[in-house]
Amino acid sequence: MSPKGRPEGERAPERASAEGGPFNPKGRPEGERAPERASAEGGPFNPKGRPEGERAPERASAEGGPFNPKGRPEGERAPERASAEGGPMTPHPRPLSPLPRGEGSTSLKGRPEGERAPERAGAEGGPMTPHPRPLSPLPRGEGSTSLKGRPEGERAPERASAEGSPASAVAAAGGPADVQRMEEFCFNVLQSRRQLLYDGWLLFLSPGTAKRARSVNAHFGSTLPLEEKIAHCEALYARHGLSALFRITPCSRPDSLDDALAARGYVAFDRTLVQTCALDAALPLAADAVPPDGVELSSPLPDAFVEAVGTMRGSTAVQRAAHLERLAQSPLALVPILARKDGATVASGMACVDRGFAGVFDVVTAPAHRRNGIGTLVVSALLRKSWERGAREGFLQVDETNRAAIAIYRRFGFATRYAYHYRARAGEVE
C-alpha cells in the first residue's frame, strides 16, 4: 500500500474541471489558455500599463523640450566649469598623461603654465635648493656651509684627551674601527670561566698576575646609571677577594667613566702602549737574530710553559692555575716558546694568532740573562712561527716605563697605535 492509500503502482484518478474535462493547476480545462488582460482603453495589456505597441510619452525638460538623463534639453551640452582665473576648465584637471595646454591654462600647482614656483629662502636669506642634503657631492659656492654647520673647508676642532692633548691615539690607530678590532682581539685571548657580562661591561675575575684578566672593561654600550654600575663592580670584586680595577681605553663607554672614577678617588696608573708592526717588514730582521752561546729554543705544552713563566715571575700557585686556565680555554692558535741555557729557563714568550693578528704575550727574561739578546731571539721566533700560521700583523701591549722591552720591539718596527690605563682606589694601586 502506498502513502496515498492506493495499491502500489496505481495512479490517482484525474480530477475533472467544471466542464468535465481534465483539470490543470490553473483551474482551466487542459489546453485552454488564460484570457488576455485588457488595458484601460480595452486593448491588450502590457506590463507597463499601456496598450500593446504604445511607447511611453517623453519627459519634458524645464524648457518644454525633450528630456535627457542629465536634466538638459536634448542636444544641449553641459556648460563648461570655470577655473580660478575665470578661464574654461577641462573635464580632467589632472590628466594621466601629458596633454598640450592652451595659452593661459594653469598647472596642477595652481600657477599659470610655464611659471616656476618661487624659491624658498635659506637661513641666511639666500635661495634654498630642493635638496639641502644631496646624496652625492655637489660643487658649493663661496661662503656656503657644510652639513655640520661650519663654513666650507673649515675642519672640526680636535677633541682633547684626558691629558689635555688632542685625542690622536685613535687617529694613530687608523680610526675607531681599528681600535675596536684590536680590543676584540685582546678579549679573545682572555678566555676564562671567571667572567661576566654586565650591562655592556666585561668583568674579568681571574686571580692571575695579568691585570687585564681581573679588571672591568667597559667596552660596549651602557644603560644603567653610572654610579650604580661602579658600586656593583666594587661589591662584586670584593666578594671574589680582588681589587676593583677599571681598564680605560678609547672604546670605554660611557665617555664620562674615567672622570667619574677620578671623582670617586680612583687613581690612574700603569699606562700601557698598544703597538703593532707589519710582519713582512719584521721577518728579515727576525732572520738575523743569532742565538747566544748555549741557548736553545723549544715549544713546550701549556702546563710546562706556565710553570716556567711562573718560576721567573715568582707567581703563586693560584696565579699559575689562573694562567693555565686561560691558555687551556683558548680556541686560538697558540705558539709558546721557551729559551733554555744549561737546563734552566732563561726567557719565554707566547704568540696567539687570530684573524691575521699575532699577539705577543708573556715575554719574560730572567734578571741574570737580560741584555744578552735572548729576548730578541724569542720575539724573532714568535714572529716567524706566527707568519707560518697566517698572521700578517704583530700586536703587543707594553708598559710605557719598560724602556728595555720597548727598545727590543722597536727593532722589529713596532709602533704605538693607542694607549690605555688602569684606575683603582688609592689604597689598592699595584
C-alpha positions in Angstrom: 0.0 0.0 0.0 1.4 3.5 -0.9 1.2 6.5 1.5 -1.8 7.8 -0.5 -3.9 4.6 0.4 -3.8 3.2 -3.1 -2.3 -0.2 -4.2 1.4 0.0 -5.1 1.7 1.2 -8.7 -1.9 2.5 -9.1 -2.1 6.2 -10.2 -4.6 8.6 -8.7 -7.7 9.3 -10.8 -7.6 12.6 -12.8 -9.6 15.5 -11.3 -12.3 16.9 -13.6 -12.7 20.5 -14.4 -16.1 22.3 -14.1 -16.8 21.5 -17.7 -15.9 17.8 -17.1 -12.6 17.8 -18.9 -9.2 17.1 -17.3 -8.1 19.5 -14.6 -4.9 21.6 -14.7 -3.4 23.6 -11.8 -4.8 26.9 -13.1 -8.3 25.6 -12.8 -8.9 25.7 -16.6 -9.6 22.7 -18.9 -6.5 21.1 -20.2 -5.1 23.0 -23.3 -7.2 26.2 -22.6 -5.1 29.5 -22.3 -5.9 32.2 -19.9 -7.8 35.2 -21.3 -5.8 38.3 -22.1 -6.0 41.2 -19.7 -7.4 44.3 -21.2 -6.0 47.8 -20.9 -8.0 50.9 -19.8 -8.7 51.5 -23.4 -9.9 48.0 -24.0 -6.8 46.9 -25.9 -4.4 44.2 -24.9 -2.4 44.8 -21.7 1.4 45.0 -21.3 3.4 45.2 -18.0 3.8 49.0 -18.2 0.1 49.5 -18.1 0.0 50.9 -21.7 -1.9 49.4 -24.7 0.3 46.9 -26.6 2.7 48.7 -29.0 2.2 52.2 -27.4 5.5 53.8 -26.3 5.9 55.8 -23.1 5.5 59.6 -23.6 8.7 61.6 -23.5 9.6 63.5 -20.3 9.7 67.2 -20.9 12.6 69.4 -19.7 12.0 72.7 -17.7 12.0 74.5 -21.1 9.5 72.1 -22.5 11.8 70.3 -24.9 12.6 66.6 -24.7 14.3 65.4 -21.5 17.7 63.6 -21.3 19.1 61.9 -18.1 21.3 64.9 -17.3 18.3 67.2 -16.9 19.2 69.3 -20.0 17.1 69.7 -23.3 18.1 67.1 -25.9 21.3 68.1 -27.8 22.3 70.7 -25.3 25.8 70.3 -23.8 26.7 70.9 -20.2 28.1 74.4 -19.5 31.9 74.5 -19.1 33.3 74.8 -15.5 35.4 77.9 -14.9 38.9 77.9 -13.4 40.1 80.1 -10.6 41.2 82.7 -13.2 37.9 82.6 -15.0 39.1 80.6 -18.0 37.5 77.4 -19.2 38.3 74.3 -17.1 38.8 70.9 -18.8 36.9 67.9 -17.6 40.2 66.3 -16.5 42.2 68.8 -14.4 44.8 66.0 -13.6 45.3 64.1 -16.9 47.0 60.7 -16.6 49.3 61.6 -19.5 50.8 64.9 -20.6 48.4 66.9 -22.8 49.0 70.1 -24.6 47.6 73.0 -22.8 46.3 76.2 -24.2 47.5 79.7 -23.5 46.5 80.9 -20.1 45.8 77.5 -18.6 47.1 76.6 -15.1 49.4 73.8 -13.9 48.5 71.3 -11.2 50.2 73.5 -8.6 47.7 76.4 -9.3 50.2 78.5 -11.3 49.9 79.7 -14.9 51.5 77.3 -17.3 55.3 77.8 -17.6 55.6 79.8 -14.4 58.1 78.3 -11.8 57.5 78.2 -8.1 59.2 80.9 -6.1 62.5 79.9 -4.5 62.5 79.1 -0.8 64.9 81.2 1.3 67.7 79.6 3.4 68.6 80.6 6.9 70.9 83.3 5.6 68.2 84.7 3.3 69.7 83.2 0.1 67.9 80.8 -2.2 67.4 77.2 -0.9 67.7 74.2 -3.2 65.1 71.5 -3.2 67.6 69.0 -1.8 69.6 70.6 1.0 71.4 67.3 1.7 72.4 65.9 -1.7 73.2 62.1 -1.9 76.3 62.8 -3.9 78.9 65.6 -3.6 77.9 68.8 -5.4 80.1 71.8 -6.0 79.4 74.6 -3.5 79.6 78.3 -3.9 81.8 80.6 -2.0 80.7 81.1 1.6 78.4 78.1 1.7 78.3 75.9 4.9 78.8 72.2 5.3 76.3 69.8 6.8 77.9 70.2 10.2 77.1 73.9 10.2 80.7 75.1 9.6 81.9 77.2 6.7 83.0 75.1 3.7 86.6 73.8 4.1 86.8 74.5 7.9 87.7 71.4 10.0 86.1 70.5 13.2 88.1 71.4 16.3 90.1 68.5 17.7 88.8 66.6 20.8 91.2 66.7 23.7 92.3 63.6 25.6 92.3 63.2 29.4 95.8 64.7 29.5 94.7 67.8 27.5 96.4 67.0 24.2 94.5 66.3 21.0 93.0 62.8 21.0 95.4 61.4 18.4 95.6 57.9 19.9 92.6 56.7 17.9 93.7 58.5 14.8 97.2 56.9 15.0 95.5 53.5 15.2 93.7 54.1 11.9 90.4 55.1 13.3 87.8 53.7 15.9 87.2 50.6 13.8 90.9 49.5 14.1 90.9 50.2 17.9 87.7 48.2 18.2 89.2 45.3 16.3 92.4 45.2 18.4 90.4 45.4 21.6 88.3 42.4 20.5 91.5 40.5 19.8 92.6 41.2 23.4 89.3 39.8 24.7 89.6 36.7 22.5 93.0 36.0 24.1 91.5 36.3 27.7 89.5 33.0 27.8 88.3 32.3 31.4 85.3 30.9 33.1 85.6 33.7 35.6 84.0 36.4 33.6 80.6 38.2 33.4 78.8 40.4 31.0 77.1 43.3 33.0 75.1 45.9 31.0 77.6 46.0 28.2 80.7 45.8 30.5 83.0 42.8 30.5 84.1 41.8 34.1 87.1 39.6 34.2 87.7 37.9 37.6 90.7 35.7 37.1 93.1 36.0 40.0 96.3 36.0 37.9 99.1 38.5 37.5 97.7 40.0 34.3 95.6 43.0 35.3 93.7 42.7 32.0 92.3 39.3 33.3 91.0 40.8 36.6 89.6 44.2 35.6 86.4 45.9 34.4 86.4 46.5 30.6 83.6 49.0 29.8 83.7 48.1 26.1 80.1 48.0 25.0 77.1 50.3 25.4 75.7 51.1 28.9 72.2 51.8 30.0 72.1 51.7 33.8 73.1 54.7 36.0 76.9 55.0 36.1 77.3 55.4 39.9 75.1 52.3 40.3 77.3 50.3 38.0 80.5 51.3 39.6 79.2 50.4 43.1 78.0 47.0 41.8 81.5 46.2 40.4 83.2 47.2 43.7 81.0 44.9 45.6 81.4 42.0 43.1 85.2 42.2 43.1 85.3 42.4 46.9 83.3 39.2 47.1 86.0 37.5 45.0 88.9 38.9 47.0 90.0 41.2 44.2 90.6 44.9 44.0 88.2 46.8 41.8 90.3 47.6 38.7 89.0 49.5 35.7 90.7 49.4 32.4 90.2 52.6 30.5 90.6 52.5 26.7 89.4 54.7 23.8 86.5 52.3 23.5 85.3 52.7 27.1 81.6 53.6 27.5 80.3 55.9 28.7 82.8 58.6 27.8 82.4 60.0 31.3 83.6 56.9 33.1 87.2 58.0 33.6 86.2 61.3 35.1 83.5 59.6 37.3 86.2 57.2 38.7 88.5 60.1 39.4 85.8 61.8 41.3 85.3 58.7 43.5 89.0 58.8 44.4 90.3 56.3 41.8 93.9 56.8 40.8 95.2 56.3 37.2 98.3 54.1 36.9 100.1 51.7 34.5 99.7 53.5 31.3 100.1 50.8 28.6 101.0 51.2 24.9 99.4 49.1 22.3 101.8 48.6 19.4 101.7 46.8 16.0 104.1 46.1 13.2 103.9 44.7 9.7 105.3 41.2 9.8 106.6 41.2 6.2 109.0 44.1 7.2 109.9 42.5 10.5 110.8 39.0 9.3 114.1 39.9 7.6 115.2 41.4 11.0 114.0 38.3 12.8 116.1 36.1 10.5 119.2 37.9 11.5 118.8 37.0 15.2 121.6 34.8 16.3 121.2 32.6 19.4 123.7 33.3 22.2 126.1 30.5 23.1 124.4 27.6 24.8 120.8 29.0 24.4 118.2 26.6 22.9 114.6 27.3 22.0 111.7 24.9 22.5 107.9 24.8 22.1 106.5 23.2 25.3 103.0 22.2 26.3 100.9 24.9 28.0 101.3 23.4 31.5 105.1 23.3 31.2 105.1 26.8 29.8 103.0 28.2 32.7 105.3 26.6 35.3 108.5 28.0 33.6 106.9 31.5 33.4 105.6 31.4 36.9 109.1 30.5 38.2 110.6 33.5 36.5 107.8 35.8 37.7 107.6 34.4 41.2 103.9 33.6 40.7 101.8 31.9 43.4 100.0 28.6 42.8 96.7 30.4 42.4 98.1 32.8 39.8 99.7 29.9 37.9 96.4 28.0 37.9 94.6 31.0 36.5 97.3 31.5 33.8 97.0 27.8 32.8 93.2 28.1 32.7 93.3 31.0 30.2 95.7 29.1 27.9 93.8 25.8 28.1 90.5 27.5 27.4 91.7 29.5 24.4 90.3 28.5 21.0 93.1 30.4 19.2 96.3 29.0 17.7 99.0 29.3 20.4 102.7 29.5 19.9 104.6 29.0 23.2 108.4 29.5 23.2 110.9 28.8 26.0 114.7 29.7 25.9 116.9 27.4 28.0 120.5 27.5 28.9 122.3 24.9 30.9 118.9 23.2 31.5 117.3 26.3 33.1 114.6 28.5 31.6 116.0 32.0 30.9 113.3 33.5 28.7 109.8 32.9 27.5 107.2 34.2 25.0 103.7 33.3 23.7 102.0 34.2 20.5 98.3 33.9 19.8 97.1 34.1 16.2 93.6 35.4 15.3 92.3 37.0 12.0 95.7 38.0 10.8 97.0 39.3 14.1 99.9 37.7 16.0 99.6 38.8 19.6 102.8 38.6 21.6 102.4 37.9 25.3 104.3 36.6 28.3 107.7 37.9 27.1 109.8 37.4 30.3 113.6 37.3 30.6 115.3 36.1 33.8 117.1 39.1 35.5 120.5 37.4 35.3 120.2 36.9 31.5 118.9 40.3 30.4 120.7 42.4 27.7 122.2 39.3 26.1 120.0 39.2 23.1 117.8 36.4 24.4 114.6 38.5 24.4 115.2 39.5 20.8 115.8 35.8 19.9 112.4 34.8 21.5 110.5 37.6 19.8 112.1 36.7 16.4 110.9 33.1 16.8 107.4 34.1 17.7 107.0 36.4 14.7 108.4 33.7 12.3 106.1 31.0 13.6 103.1 33.3 13.5 103.7 34.2 9.9 103.7 30.5 9.1 100.2 30.3 10.7 98.8 33.1 8.5 99.5 36.2 10.7 100.5 39.4 8.9 100.5 42.0 11.7 102.2 41.8 15.0 100.4 43.1 18.1 101.6 43.6 21.7 101.0 45.6 24.9 103.9 47.1 26.9 104.1 49.3 30.0 105.3 52.7 28.8 108.0 52.7 31.6 109.5 49.4 30.3 112.2 51.0 28.2 114.2 47.8 27.7 111.2 45.9 26.2 110.2 48.9 24.0 113.7 49.1 22.6 113.5 45.4 21.6 110.2 45.8 19.9 111.3 48.9 18.1 113.9 46.9 16.2 111.1 44.9 14.5 109.1 48.1 13.6 106.6 48.0 16.4 104.9 51.4 16.8 102.3 52.7 19.2 98.7 52.7 17.9 96.9 53.8 21.1 97.2 53.6 24.8 95.1 52.6 27.8 95.5 52.9 31.6 94.0 51.4 34.8 92.2 53.1 37.7 92.0 51.7 41.2 91.2 53.2 44.6 94.2 54.9 46.2 94.9 52.1 48.7 94.7 49.4 46.1 97.1 50.7 43.4 99.6 48.0 42.5 
